[in-house]
Amino acid sequence: MRLQHILGLVRRCVEDYGMIQPGDRIAVGVSGGKDSLLVLTALAHLRRFFPAPFELEAITLDMGFGGADFSPLADYCAMLDVPFTLVPTNIGEIVFNIRREPHPCSLCANLRRGILCNSALERGCKKIALGHHMDDASETFLMSLLYEGRISCFKPVTWLDRKEVTLIRPLLYVAEEEAVRMAKHMPVVHNPCPANGYTKRQEAKELLRSLGHEGDNLPKLLFQAMQRYPLEGWGVE
């Protein structure tokens, strides 16, 4: 029943922001974390009944940290009938050993996005689905406000003109707690990144938790504020 609830939220988000059109080939960036696995799972089920037919490809980037076993992801994709590709990279080496970035997340994200876009295009995919959920959006909004002094957030649908690729975020109506509950049903791969848990995003997450009281849902309130404002690209169709 929980998956059915998530599917309802994903379908509404996809329809509200016009994320999927007939004939789309969509690459799903699958890191192995709960969020990327959930968006893969949801879209794999959604394609069975969504009125606009679409195809899926799963792409996982091996960051080069070593020690990660991606075979469960391949098996899971086979069960979902989604083609799976593992792309080797040296992103970890570049970010932590060559560049020695004190704040590595920005460079890492840019490198990952570039390789993911190129890999998707090589497979005929002009859209990429990412696993950002409601809490991610609220945290990004808060980080932009507190650390950059601006009111901003990523868009539900983002056109990358340099790559001619569209990024979509079908999980935006799904709260992180839903992904946490679903994690036990998916082959989550441990994140070996040295910066995991020590980022500005983690600080924003903890700040939201500290500000809330029992029964509060601050991420949802911030999310609704972004839609009502609305931020550019956040107005519902």
C-alpha positions as CSV (number, residue, x, y, z in Angstrom):
1,M,0.0,0.0,0.0
2,R,2.9,2.4,0.7
3,L,4.2,2.0,-2.8
4,Q,0.7,2.8,-4.2
5,H,0.7,5.9,-2.1
6,I,4.1,7.0,-3.5
7,L,3.0,6.2,-7.0
8,G,0.1,8.5,-6.6
9,L,2.3,11.3,-5.4
10,V,4.8,10.7,-8.2
11,R,2.1,10.7,-10.9
12,R,0.6,13.9,-9.6
13,C,4.1,15.6,-9.6
14,V,4.8,14.3,-13.1
15,E,1.5,15.6,-14.4
16,D,1.6,19.0,-12.5
17,Y,5.0,19.8,-14.0
18,G,4.6,18.1,-17.4
19,M,7.7,16.0,-16.8
20,I,7.0,13.1,-19.2
21,Q,5.8,13.2,-22.8
22,P,4.9,10.2,-25.1
23,G,8.0,8.4,-26.4
24,D,10.4,9.8,-23.8
25,R,13.5,7.8,-23.1
26,I,14.5,8.6,-19.5
27,A,17.8,7.8,-17.8
28,V,17.6,7.4,-14.1
29,G,20.7,8.3,-12.2
30,V,21.0,5.5,-9.7
31,S,23.6,6.1,-7.0
32,G,22.5,3.1,-4.9
33,G,21.0,5.4,-2.2
34,K,17.4,5.1,-1.1
35,D,16.2,8.2,-3.0
36,S,17.6,7.2,-6.4
37,L,16.3,3.6,-6.0
38,L,12.9,4.9,-5.0
39,V,12.6,7.1,-8.1
40,L,13.7,4.2,-10.2
41,T,11.1,1.9,-8.6
42,A,8.3,4.4,-8.9
43,L,9.0,5.2,-12.6
44,A,9.3,1.5,-13.4
45,H,5.9,0.9,-12.0
46,L,4.4,4.1,-13.4
47,R,5.3,3.3,-17.0
48,R,2.9,0.3,-16.8
49,F,-0.2,2.5,-16.6
50,F,0.9,6.1,-17.4
51,P,-1.0,7.5,-20.4
52,A,2.1,8.7,-22.1
53,P,4.3,5.7,-22.9
54,F,8.0,6.1,-22.0
55,E,11.2,4.0,-21.6
56,L,13.7,3.8,-18.8
57,E,17.5,3.2,-18.5
58,A,19.3,3.0,-15.2
59,I,22.8,4.5,-15.1
60,T,25.1,4.2,-12.1
61,L,28.4,6.0,-11.8
62,D,31.2,4.2,-9.9
63,M,32.8,7.1,-8.2
64,G,36.1,5.2,-7.8
65,F,36.2,5.0,-4.0
66,G,36.5,1.3,-4.1
67,G,34.8,-1.4,-2.1
68,A,31.3,-0.8,-3.5
69,D,29.4,-3.9,-4.8
70,F,26.9,-2.8,-7.5
71,S,25.7,-6.3,-8.4
72,P,22.6,-5.9,-6.3
73,L,21.7,-2.8,-8.3
74,A,22.1,-4.8,-11.6
75,D,19.9,-7.6,-10.2
76,Y,17.2,-5.2,-9.0
77,C,17.1,-3.4,-12.4
78,A,16.7,-6.8,-14.1
79,M,13.8,-7.6,-11.8
80,L,12.2,-4.2,-12.8
81,D,13.0,-4.9,-16.5
82,V,15.1,-1.8,-16.7
83,P,18.4,-1.8,-18.6
84,F,21.4,-1.1,-16.3
85,T,24.7,0.5,-17.1
86,L,27.7,0.9,-14.7
87,V,30.0,3.8,-15.7
88,P,33.5,3.8,-14.1
89,T,34.8,7.2,-13.2
90,N,37.7,8.7,-11.3
91,I,35.6,11.5,-9.6
92,G,36.6,10.5,-6.1
93,E,40.3,10.7,-7.1
94,I,39.9,14.1,-8.7
95,V,37.9,15.7,-5.9
96,F,39.7,14.3,-2.8
97,N,43.2,13.5,-3.9
98,I,44.1,15.7,-6.8
99,R,42.0,18.9,-6.1
100,R,41.8,18.2,-2.3
101,E,38.6,20.3,-2.2
102,P,37.8,21.5,1.4
103,H,34.1,21.7,0.3
104,P,33.9,18.9,-2.3
105,C,30.1,18.6,-2.9
106,S,29.9,21.3,-5.6
107,L,32.7,20.0,-7.8
108,C,31.6,16.5,-7.3
109,A,28.0,17.3,-8.3
110,N,29.2,19.1,-11.5
111,L,31.5,16.2,-12.5
112,R,28.7,13.7,-11.8
113,R,26.2,15.7,-13.8
114,G,28.5,16.0,-16.8
115,I,29.3,12.3,-17.0
116,L,25.7,11.3,-16.3
117,C,24.4,13.6,-19.1
118,N,27.0,12.2,-21.6
119,S,26.1,8.6,-20.6
120,A,22.4,9.3,-21.0
121,L,22.9,10.8,-24.4
122,E,25.0,7.9,-25.5
123,R,22.0,5.7,-24.7
124,G,19.5,7.9,-26.6
125,C,18.0,9.4,-23.4
126,K,17.2,13.1,-23.5
127,K,15.8,13.2,-20.0
128,I,17.3,12.3,-16.7
129,A,15.3,11.5,-13.6
130,L,16.9,12.4,-10.3
131,G,15.9,11.3,-6.8
132,H,15.4,14.7,-5.1
133,H,12.4,14.6,-2.7
134,M,10.5,17.2,-0.8
135,D,13.0,17.4,2.0
136,D,15.8,17.9,-0.4
137,A,14.0,20.8,-2.0
138,S,13.3,22.4,1.4
139,E,16.9,22.0,2.5
140,T,18.2,23.5,-0.7
141,F,15.9,26.5,-0.3
142,L,17.2,27.0,3.3
143,M,20.8,26.6,2.2
144,S,20.4,29.2,-0.5
145,L,18.9,31.6,2.0
146,L,21.4,31.1,4.8
147,Y,24.6,30.5,2.9
148,E,24.1,32.5,-0.3
149,G,21.7,35.3,0.7
150,R,19.2,34.5,-2.0
151,I,15.8,32.9,-2.4
152,S,16.4,30.0,-4.7
153,C,16.1,26.3,-5.3
154,F,16.6,23.8,-8.2
155,K,13.6,23.5,-10.5
156,P,11.3,20.5,-10.8
157,V,12.1,20.5,-14.5
158,T,15.5,21.9,-15.6
159,W,16.7,22.3,-19.2
160,L,20.5,22.0,-19.6
161,D,21.1,23.9,-22.8
162,R,24.8,23.0,-23.1
163,K,24.0,19.3,-23.0
164,E,20.4,19.5,-24.5
165,V,19.2,17.3,-21.7
166,T,16.2,17.9,-19.4
167,L,16.4,17.0,-15.7
168,I,13.2,15.9,-14.0
169,R,12.6,15.3,-10.3
170,P,9.5,13.1,-9.9
171,L,9.9,12.5,-6.1
172,L,9.3,16.2,-5.1
173,Y,5.9,15.4,-3.6
174,V,7.4,12.5,-1.5
175,A,8.7,13.2,2.0
176,E,12.0,11.7,3.0
177,E,10.4,9.6,5.7
178,E,8.6,7.7,2.9
179,A,11.9,6.9,1.2
180,V,13.3,5.7,4.6
181,R,10.3,3.4,5.0
182,M,10.8,2.0,1.5
183,A,14.6,1.5,1.9
184,K,14.2,-2.0,3.5
185,H,12.5,-3.2,0.3
186,M,15.3,-2.0,-2.0
187,P,19.0,-3.0,-2.4
188,V,20.5,0.2,-0.9
189,V,24.3,0.5,-1.4
190,H,26.4,2.1,1.3
191,N,27.7,5.5,0.3
192,P,31.6,5.4,0.7
193,C,32.1,9.2,0.2
194,P,34.4,10.6,2.9
195,A,32.2,13.7,3.1
196,N,28.9,11.8,3.7
197,G,27.2,13.2,6.7
198,Y,29.5,16.3,7.0
199,T,28.0,18.6,4.5
200,K,26.1,21.9,4.4
201,R,23.0,19.9,3.4
202,Q,23.4,17.8,6.6
203,E,23.6,21.1,8.6
204,A,20.4,22.3,7.0
205,K,18.7,19.0,7.6
206,E,19.6,19.2,11.3
207,L,18.5,22.8,11.6
208,L,15.1,22.0,10.2
209,R,14.8,19.2,12.8
210,S,15.9,21.5,15.6
211,L,13.3,24.2,14.7
212,G,10.4,21.8,14.5
213,H,8.1,20.6,17.3
214,E,6.1,17.4,17.5
215,G,3.6,17.4,14.7
216,D,5.3,20.1,12.7
217,N,6.3,19.5,9.1
218,L,8.7,22.3,8.3
219,P,10.0,20.8,5.1
220,K,6.5,20.6,3.7
221,L,5.7,24.1,4.8
222,L,8.8,25.5,3.0
223,F,8.0,23.4,0.0
224,Q,4.4,24.8,-0.2
225,A,5.9,28.3,0.2
226,M,8.1,27.8,-2.8
227,Q,5.0,26.7,-4.8
228,R,2.9,29.6,-3.6
229,Y,5.5,32.3,-4.1
230,P,6.2,30.8,-6.7
231,L,9.9,30.4,-7.4
232,E,10.8,30.4,-11.1
233,G,9.8,27.0,-12.5
234,W,7.7,26.1,-9.5
235,G,4.3,27.2,-10.6
236,V,2.0,24.2,-11.1
237,E,0.6,23.7,-14.5
